[in-house]
Amino acid sequence: MSEETIKRNLHLSMKSTRLFIWGVLCILLLIYALSGLYAVSQNELGVLQRFGKMIDSHVMPGIHYAFPRPIDRIDKVVVKKVHRIILDDFSENSHIARIFRELTDLDSYCITGDNNVVNLTCVLQYTIDQPSDYLFNVSHNEAALKNIASATIIKTVADMSVDEILTYGKRDIEYRIKRDLQSKLNHLKTGLNITFVELREVRPPEKVQSYFDDVINAQIDMRKYVTTAESYRNEQILNARAQANRMVQNALAYRQKVIAEATGETKRFLEQMIQAQKAPKITREQLHMQFVKDIWQKVKKKYIVEPGSGDQLRIRNP
């Protein structure tokens, strides 16, 4: 094989190699460019960063394109999922706290406003409301939420008496915990939204459980008696008002009746007076006959005699 042939083959080989390398580079470049395509699912929101700077905090669900890494970075946060945590330990994880738990057998406790101890378990449900705040403002979000919620629960319980906590104050405690905890989370810009708070278990320590039960039962009985008394009072008040209303209505009806009768008598008297003024003699005779008629109906025994004579003609019994 001649030297010229070798050079020509070598040249063709180098050209083919260069074409192959450029083809590979183009394919790799195309793959790199296409790697910027990404999809955000329906229950997610995306946070887009470019060289570490946030440029879009709410990338909506769908297919999007961003410059491939390390230029752009997309973080996807599930925002429609409800997260759930259970808080049942509010004590510090210290040596003194461990000694106290060993001596008192109290695993989870809070101090009430009247210096009593209660054991409680609280369930929190939350969602991620602001993805950018959730990603950048707080690290270890769930641990931070537990610490903030525990402090809020301790403060809320410390403002109430043990009787209120164990009886009728449960709903108020849940409302206050949710309100105060959400306020603190908003102030810290954690991006979390508390959707539900439930006190699953609220009870005194086992050693004094029976005494608290007696107190609670007594308070329940007291409230039952008070409710019964108030119901009886309201019933009696309604009856008295109804009776008073009937008496007033009867009095008004009687007044109208008396007024109507008086008006009729007055009208009749005036008519008789006018007739008497026009014909006094006839009116006198009519009044006399009416008087005799009225008296006649009331007399049981009647004696008929001759006019001008005292002889008795007949006795007639009605």
C-alpha positions as CSV (number, residue, x, y, z in Angstrom):
1,M,0.0,0.0,0.0
2,S,1.4,3.3,-1.0
3,E,2.0,6.2,1.3
4,E,-0.5,8.3,-0.5
5,T,-3.2,5.7,0.0
6,I,-2.4,5.5,3.7
7,K,-2.7,9.3,4.0
8,R,-6.0,9.4,2.2
9,N,-7.4,6.6,4.4
10,L,-6.1,8.3,7.5
11,H,-7.7,11.6,6.4
12,L,-11.1,9.9,5.8
13,S,-10.8,8.1,9.1
14,M,-10.1,11.4,10.9
15,K,-13.0,13.1,9.1
16,S,-15.4,10.3,10.1
17,T,-14.2,10.5,13.6
18,R,-14.8,14.2,13.7
19,L,-18.3,13.8,12.3
20,F,-19.0,11.1,14.8
21,I,-17.8,13.3,17.7
22,W,-19.8,16.3,16.5
23,G,-22.9,14.0,16.1
24,V,-22.4,12.7,19.7
25,L,-21.9,16.3,21.0
26,C,-25.1,17.5,19.2
27,I,-27.1,14.6,20.6
28,L,-25.7,15.3,24.1
29,L,-26.5,19.0,23.6
30,L,-30.0,18.1,22.5
31,I,-30.5,15.8,25.5
32,Y,-29.1,18.5,27.8
33,A,-31.5,21.1,26.3
34,L,-34.5,18.7,26.5
35,S,-33.7,18.0,30.1
36,G,-35.2,21.4,30.9
37,L,-38.6,20.0,30.3
38,Y,-40.5,19.2,33.5
39,A,-44.0,18.5,34.7
40,V,-45.9,19.7,37.8
41,S,-48.7,17.4,38.9
42,Q,-52.2,18.6,39.9
43,N,-51.5,18.5,43.7
44,E,-48.2,20.3,43.5
45,L,-46.8,23.8,43.0
46,G,-43.3,24.5,41.7
47,V,-40.7,27.0,42.8
48,L,-38.3,28.0,40.1
49,Q,-34.8,29.3,40.8
50,R,-32.1,30.7,38.5
51,F,-28.6,30.7,39.7
52,G,-30.0,30.4,43.3
53,K,-32.4,33.4,42.9
54,M,-36.1,32.7,43.0
55,I,-37.9,33.9,39.9
56,D,-41.3,32.1,40.2
57,S,-42.8,31.0,43.5
58,H,-46.0,29.5,42.1
59,V,-45.3,27.4,39.0
60,M,-48.8,26.0,38.2
61,P,-49.5,22.4,37.4
62,G,-48.7,21.4,33.8
63,I,-45.7,20.9,31.5
64,H,-43.0,23.7,31.6
65,Y,-39.5,24.4,30.4
66,A,-36.6,25.8,32.3
67,F,-32.9,26.1,31.5
68,P,-31.1,22.9,32.5
69,R,-29.0,22.7,35.6
70,P,-27.0,24.3,36.9
71,I,-28.7,27.4,35.4
72,D,-32.3,26.7,36.7
73,R,-33.6,24.6,39.5
74,I,-37.2,23.5,40.1
75,D,-38.5,22.3,43.5
76,K,-41.9,20.7,43.6
77,V,-43.9,21.0,46.8
78,V,-47.1,19.0,47.4
79,V,-49.7,21.6,48.5
80,K,-52.9,19.6,48.5
81,K,-51.8,16.8,50.8
82,V,-53.0,17.1,54.4
83,H,-50.2,16.3,56.8
84,R,-50.8,15.0,60.3
85,I,-48.8,15.0,63.5
86,I,-49.5,13.8,67.0
87,L,-48.2,15.8,70.0
88,D,-48.1,13.8,73.2
89,D,-44.9,14.9,74.9
90,F,-44.4,18.5,76.0
91,S,-41.4,18.1,78.4
92,E,-37.8,18.9,77.7
93,N,-35.5,16.1,76.8
94,S,-33.1,16.9,79.6
95,H,-31.6,15.0,82.5
96,I,-33.9,16.8,85.1
97,A,-37.0,16.1,82.9
98,R,-36.1,12.4,82.7
99,I,-35.7,12.2,86.5
100,F,-39.0,13.9,87.0
101,R,-40.8,11.5,84.6
102,E,-39.3,8.5,86.4
103,L,-40.4,9.8,89.8
104,T,-43.9,10.9,88.9
105,D,-44.8,8.4,86.1
106,L,-45.9,11.3,84.0
107,D,-45.0,10.9,80.4
108,S,-46.9,13.8,78.9
109,Y,-48.2,16.6,81.1
110,C,-49.1,20.3,81.1
111,I,-49.5,22.7,84.1
112,T,-52.9,24.4,84.3
113,G,-53.5,27.9,85.4
114,D,-54.4,26.7,88.9
115,N,-51.2,24.6,89.3
116,N,-52.7,21.2,88.5
117,V,-51.3,18.6,86.1
118,V,-53.2,17.2,83.1
119,N,-52.1,14.6,80.5
120,L,-53.2,15.4,77.0
121,T,-52.7,14.3,73.4
122,C,-53.2,16.7,70.6
123,V,-53.6,16.0,66.9
124,L,-52.7,18.6,64.3
125,Q,-53.5,18.6,60.6
126,Y,-51.8,21.1,58.2
127,T,-51.1,21.9,54.6
128,I,-48.3,23.8,52.8
129,D,-49.8,27.1,51.8
130,Q,-46.8,29.0,50.6
131,P,-44.2,26.7,48.9
132,S,-41.4,29.3,48.8
133,D,-41.7,30.2,52.5
134,Y,-41.8,26.5,53.3
135,L,-38.6,25.8,51.3
136,F,-36.4,28.8,52.3
137,N,-37.5,30.3,55.6
138,V,-37.5,27.4,58.0
139,S,-35.4,24.3,58.1
140,H,-36.7,21.0,59.5
141,N,-40.3,22.3,59.2
142,E,-42.0,19.4,61.0
143,A,-39.7,19.6,64.0
144,A,-40.2,23.4,64.1
145,L,-43.9,23.0,63.9
146,K,-43.9,20.5,66.8
147,N,-41.9,22.8,69.0
148,I,-44.0,25.8,68.2
149,A,-47.3,23.8,68.7
150,S,-46.0,22.4,72.0
151,A,-45.2,25.9,73.3
152,T,-48.6,27.1,72.2
153,I,-50.4,24.2,73.9
154,I,-48.5,24.8,77.1
155,K,-49.3,28.5,77.1
156,T,-53.0,27.9,76.3
157,V,-53.4,25.3,79.1
158,A,-51.6,27.6,81.6
159,D,-54.3,30.2,81.1
160,M,-57.2,27.9,82.1
161,S,-58.3,26.1,85.2
162,V,-58.2,22.3,85.4
163,D,-62.0,22.1,85.9
164,E,-62.6,24.1,82.7
165,I,-60.1,22.0,80.7
166,L,-61.6,18.6,81.8
167,T,-65.2,19.6,81.4
168,Y,-66.5,22.2,79.0
169,G,-63.4,24.0,77.8
170,K,-62.1,21.5,75.3
171,R,-63.5,23.3,72.2
172,D,-62.3,26.6,73.4
173,I,-58.8,25.1,73.9
174,E,-58.8,23.7,70.3
175,Y,-59.9,27.1,68.9
176,R,-57.3,29.1,70.9
177,I,-54.5,26.6,69.9
178,K,-55.4,26.8,66.2
179,R,-55.6,30.6,66.3
180,D,-52.4,31.3,68.2
181,L,-50.4,28.6,66.4
182,Q,-51.4,29.9,63.0
183,S,-50.5,33.5,64.1
184,K,-47.0,32.4,65.1
185,L,-46.5,30.4,61.9
186,N,-47.6,33.4,59.8
187,H,-45.2,35.7,61.8
188,L,-42.3,33.3,61.1
189,K,-43.4,32.9,57.4
190,T,-43.3,29.1,57.5
191,G,-45.7,28.7,54.7
192,L,-47.8,26.2,56.8
193,N,-51.6,26.4,57.3
194,I,-53.2,24.7,60.2
195,T,-56.5,23.1,59.1
196,F,-57.6,21.1,62.1
197,V,-56.8,20.8,65.8
198,E,-58.2,18.1,68.0
199,L,-57.6,17.3,71.7
200,R,-57.9,13.5,71.5
201,E,-57.3,12.8,75.1
202,V,-57.4,15.1,78.1
203,R,-57.2,13.5,81.5
204,P,-55.6,14.0,85.0
205,P,-52.8,11.7,86.2
206,E,-53.9,8.2,87.0
207,K,-53.3,8.5,90.7
208,V,-55.9,11.2,91.1
209,Q,-58.2,10.2,88.3
210,S,-61.0,9.0,90.6
211,Y,-61.1,12.2,92.5
212,F,-61.3,14.2,89.3
213,D,-64.1,12.0,88.2
214,D,-66.0,12.8,91.3
215,V,-65.5,16.5,90.8
216,I,-66.6,16.3,87.1
217,N,-69.7,14.2,88.0
218,A,-70.6,16.7,90.6
219,Q,-70.2,19.6,88.2
220,I,-72.3,17.7,85.6
221,D,-75.0,17.1,88.2
222,M,-74.9,20.8,89.2
223,R,-75.2,21.9,85.5
224,K,-78.1,19.4,85.1
225,Y,-79.9,20.8,88.1
226,V,-79.3,24.4,87.0
227,T,-80.6,23.6,83.5
228,T,-83.7,21.9,85.0
229,A,-84.4,24.9,87.2
230,E,-83.9,27.3,84.3
231,S,-86.3,25.2,82.2
232,Y,-88.9,25.2,85.0
233,R,-88.4,29.0,85.5
234,N,-88.9,29.7,81.8
235,E,-92.0,27.4,81.7
236,Q,-93.5,29.2,84.6
237,I,-92.7,32.6,83.1
238,L,-94.4,31.6,79.9
239,N,-97.4,30.3,81.7
240,A,-97.7,33.5,83.8
241,R,-97.3,35.6,80.7
242,A,-100.0,33.6,78.9
243,Q,-102.3,33.9,81.9
244,A,-101.7,37.6,82.2
245,N,-102.4,38.0,78.5
246,R,-105.7,36.1,78.8
247,M,-106.7,38.3,81.8
248,V,-105.9,41.4,79.8
249,Q,-107.9,40.1,76.8
250,N,-110.8,39.2,79.1
251,A,-110.7,42.7,80.7
252,L,-110.6,44.4,77.3
253,A,-113.5,42.3,76.1
254,Y,-115.5,43.0,79.3
255,R,-114.7,46.7,78.9
256,Q,-116.0,46.7,75.3
257,K,-119.1,44.8,76.5
258,V,-119.9,47.3,79.3
259,I,-119.2,50.3,77.0
260,A,-121.5,48.8,74.3
261,E,-124.3,48.1,76.9
262,A,-123.9,51.6,78.4
263,T,-124.0,53.1,74.9
264,G,-127.2,51.2,74.1
265,E,-128.9,52.1,77.4
266,T,-127.9,55.7,76.8
267,K,-129.3,55.7,73.3
268,R,-132.5,54.1,74.5
269,F,-132.8,56.6,77.3
270,L,-132.3,59.5,75.0
271,E,-134.9,58.1,72.6
272,Q,-137.4,57.7,75.5
273,M,-136.6,61.2,76.7
274,I,-137.3,62.7,73.3
275,Q,-140.6,60.8,73.1
276,A,-141.5,61.9,76.7
277,Q,-140.9,65.5,75.7
278,K,-143.2,65.1,72.7
279,A,-146.0,63.0,74.4
280,P,-145.5,63.0,78.2
281,K,-148.9,61.2,79.0
282,I,-148.5,58.4,76.5
283,T,-144.9,57.9,77.5
284,R,-145.8,57.7,81.1
285,E,-148.5,55.0,80.4
286,Q,-146.0,53.0,78.2
287,L,-143.4,53.1,81.0
288,H,-146.1,52.1,83.5
289,M,-147.2,49.1,81.4
290,Q,-143.6,48.1,80.8
291,F,-142.9,48.2,84.6
292,V,-146.0,46.1,85.3
293,K,-145.0,43.6,82.6
294,D,-141.5,43.3,84.2
295,I,-142.9,42.9,87.7
296,W,-145.6,40.5,86.6
297,Q,-143.0,38.0,85.4
298,K,-141.2,38.1,88.7
299,V,-144.3,37.6,91.0
300,K,-144.9,33.9,91.9
301,K,-148.5,34.4,93.3
302,K,-150.9,36.7,91.7
303,Y,-154.3,37.9,93.1
304,I,-156.9,39.4,90.7
305,V,-159.5,41.6,92.3
306,E,-162.3,43.9,91.1
307,P,-161.1,47.4,90.3
308,G,-161.9,49.6,93.3
309,S,-162.8,46.6,95.5
310,G,-160.8,44.7,98.0
311,D,-162.7,41.4,97.5
312,Q,-160.7,38.6,96.2
313,L,-162.0,37.0,93.1
314,R,-159.4,34.3,92.3
315,I,-156.0,33.1,93.3
316,R,-153.8,32.0,90.4
317,N,-150.6,30.2,90.8
318,P,-148.2,30.4,88.0
